[in-house]
């Protein structure tokens, strides 16, 4: 089963905003950078806005902006804003309770999956959008702010 790309694209959006020197970016420009449709970007910007991570500037020259400094936006905040935080999906239909395995599998598998989710969340909490922006600038050999 494929995983969602919302988190990766949302981090891409926020990193773009972080390197834009406070210049609002249009969803079309962000879509070009992420190689996706502007409607995808607008949907993610809506979720990011609801989470207090971005806001919009209306009018000519308007677009999306970070709602707070990139150094204060943890990747965990982004993940929680755009993804279903139930990292592992369970059976589509309940397992057979009359089976020795089926009747116990969910209770047996929950503890290690909870630990894995917690470990992932702990890692995401250590990294900010500013950290990603710095690494993107290093890899791209450019200085922040990058004016689009």
C-alpha positions, 0 to 999 in steps of 0.5 A, a space after each residue: 500500500 503506497 504511503 502519502 506524499 503530503 508530509 514531504 510536499 508540505 516540508 518542501 512548501 515550508 522550506 520554499 517559504 523559509 528561503 524566500 526572505 519573507 516574500 509571499 509565494 504563489 501556489 503556482 510557484 510552489 507547485 512548479 518547485 515541487 513538480 505537482 499541481 497548484 491544487 495540491 499545494 493549495 490543499 496542503 497550504 490550507 492544512 498548514 494554515 489551519 495548523 498555524 504554520 502558514 498564512 496568506 497575503 491577499 491581493 497583487 503580489 500576494 501568496 503564502 507566508 510562514 506564520 512563524 519563524 522556520 526555526 520554530 516549526 518542527 517537522 513533527 508539527 508539519 507531520 501532524 498538520 498534514 498526515 493521518 498520524 496513525 502511522 500503521 494501518 491495521 486490518 481492513 476487517 477485524 481478524 478472526 477472534 476464534 483463531 489463536 493468531 487472529 484473536 491476539 494479533 492486534 494486542 500483540 502488535 500494538 506495543 512495538 508499533 507504538 514504540 516505532 511511532 514514538 521513535 519517529 515522532 521524537 526524530 521529527 521533533 528534533 528537526 525544524 524547517 530552518 534546519 532543512 532550509 539550511 541543508 537545502 541551501 548547502 546542497 544547492 550552493 546558495 545563500 538564504 534568503 533565496 529570492 525566487 
